[in-house]
Amino acid sequence: MSETQEHWYNRQAIEQLAQHIPFERDAASKSEQIEMLRSLVLRHGRNMDPSLFGFDARNELIRLELWSRIGPEK
């Protein structure tokens, strides 16, 4: 699965949010970031190659039960 520039930007946004969330101390900000992440994954996740995600982002997406929405539906 080749990644377009738009897909790359979307994946970067998801990865960076997922990597940042565990370190957020403010509960309100953390909730907002989780909702932003959830929205991005629901909107763009099916068009992404799961093998391109890093370990930390993958673990956070698994913890938030969003990993199953990354990549084509099986």
Helices and strands as residue ranges (DSSP letters): H 5-20, G 21-23, H 27-44, G 45-47, G 50-52, H 55-63, G 67-69
